[in-house]
Amino acid sequence: MKPHYRHISVLQKEVVDYAPPSTRTILDCTLGGGGHSHSLLEKYPKACLYGIDRDAIAVKAADRKLQNFRKQTRLIHASFSELPDLSDKWGNPGFDYIIADIGVSSEQLSCPERGFSFINEGPLDMRMDPDRQHFTAENIVNKANEHELVSILRNFGEERYARKIVSTILEERRKKTFKTTLELAELVKNVIPNKMKKKGFNPATRTFQALRIAVNNELQELTSLLEHTPSFLKPSGRLAVISFHSLEDRMVKQQFRKWENPCVCPTDLPYCVCGEIPLGKVLTRRQVKASKEEIAKNPRSRSAHLRVFAKTSR
Ligand SMILES: C[S@@+](CC[C@H](N)C(=O)[O-])C[C@H]1O[C@@H](n2cnc3c(N)ncnc32)[C@H](O)[C@@H]1O
């Protein structure tokens, strides 16, 4: 087992500052290296922390990081969509603070054998939970049809050159099977016109993001998280979500707005007749972003967006 888990938590101070004043129960939905959980337990040493991650390596790393708090932590290898069952298993404790720092960790990105990196040679894998998932990026790249591939690259990567990249993949597929990350990254680099390449932005970024989202069913996982968290929160409890790309951030923003203003009455009605009751209030009018100092220390924090919702007190 590796002694060191490579990940610097983003927006750490902000996540701690947004915790409700006397937090007693915390749910960390994305333990990673346990950085956010650790800071929260340092601030609220009497709190009970329940934590999950779909990556078993992350759960082990978080367990090591939180070893001084073992009596008050319950960490489990699971994904967002398993939370309703887990909450039942835990006796539905209700949480004052739920955090989700979604996406991949630097540890996952920097292990070539996990296949998330377009910089290092590795198998085309990208599974966050290789113990329980079978479907890999290699399956998609070599087996999906043209329509499926284009829609993955467009919908999950917002890739302008989706069609061109896919037709080149299909051409190459007649001659060989794609096996490695660099084979794919090189193909994308050659397809995207030079004038569209930006300094400091690898041309394969969007393609890799799209495949990762598809392999891990990430948007459905986020939908499941957003569907269930309101019922897990105690009155006045808060949900903090950090996302790293616009697709997820948009989903979080829109869901928070709906919870705050669920009214579905026609806008020309003088008063509300639908009877939908607001669930609470958005605490972050705009997404919270990392400071210049944080970005200088940890460039990955540049794309982090934090949004926080507070449930009503009744
Ligand atoms: C950015 S890291 C979290 C880092 C953590 N907050 C820290 O401070 O160390 C994201 C983690 O979320 C996990 N993850 C992503 N999607 C998930 C899901 N649907 N269910 C459970 N864990 C998930 C990943 O495996 C990864 O370990």
The ligand as a MOL file (V3000), in Angstrom:
LIG
                    3D

  0  0  0     0  0            999 V3000
M  V30 BEGIN CTAB
M  V30 COUNTS 27 29 0 0 0
M  V30 BEGIN ATOM
M  V30 1 C -11.4210 15.7360 -5.6510 0
M  V30 2 S -11.3690 14.1850 -4.8550 0 CHG=1
M  V30 3 C -11.8590 14.5280 -3.2010 0
M  V30 4 C -10.7570 15.0630 -2.3600 0
M  V30 5 C -11.1170 15.2520 -0.8880 0
M  V30 6 N -12.1680 16.2170 -0.7150 0
M  V30 7 C -9.8970 15.6710 -0.0950 0
M  V30 8 O -9.9510 16.7160 0.5740 0
M  V30 9 O -8.8990 14.9340 -0.0980 0 CHG=-1
M  V30 10 C -12.7920 13.4530 -5.5000 0
M  V30 11 C -13.0860 12.0560 -4.9760 0
M  V30 12 O -14.4500 11.8030 -5.2440 0
M  V30 13 C -14.6040 10.4410 -5.5420 0
M  V30 14 N -15.8560 10.3100 -6.2790 0
M  V30 15 C -16.1620 10.8280 -7.4930 0
M  V30 16 N -17.4000 10.4850 -7.8500 0
M  V30 17 C -17.9180 9.7630 -6.8390 0
M  V30 18 C -19.1710 9.1090 -6.6060 0
M  V30 19 N -20.1410 9.1490 -7.5250 0
M  V30 20 N -19.3650 8.4560 -5.4580 0
M  V30 21 C -18.3750 8.4170 -4.5060 0
M  V30 22 N -17.1570 8.9870 -4.6790 0
M  V30 23 C -16.9380 9.6520 -5.8200 0
M  V30 24 C -13.3630 10.1020 -6.3430 0
M  V30 25 O -13.0960 8.7240 -6.3060 0
M  V30 26 C -12.3010 10.9510 -5.6360 0
M  V30 27 O -11.6000 10.1970 -4.6760 0
M  V30 END ATOM
M  V30 BEGIN BOND
M  V30 1 1 1 2
M  V30 2 1 2 3
M  V30 3 1 2 10
M  V30 4 1 3 4
M  V30 5 1 4 5
M  V30 6 1 5 6
M  V30 7 1 5 7
M  V30 8 2 7 8
M  V30 9 1 7 9
M  V30 10 1 10 11
M  V30 11 1 11 12
M  V30 12 1 11 26
M  V30 13 1 12 13
M  V30 14 1 13 14
M  V30 15 1 13 24
M  V30 16 1 14 15
M  V30 17 1 14 23
M  V30 18 2 15 16
M  V30 19 1 16 17
M  V30 20 1 17 18
M  V30 21 2 17 23
M  V30 22 1 18 19
M  V30 23 2 18 20
M  V30 24 1 20 21
M  V30 25 2 21 22
M  V30 26 1 22 23
M  V30 27 1 24 25
M  V30 28 1 24 26
M  V30 29 1 26 27
M  V30 END BOND
M  V30 END CTAB
M  END
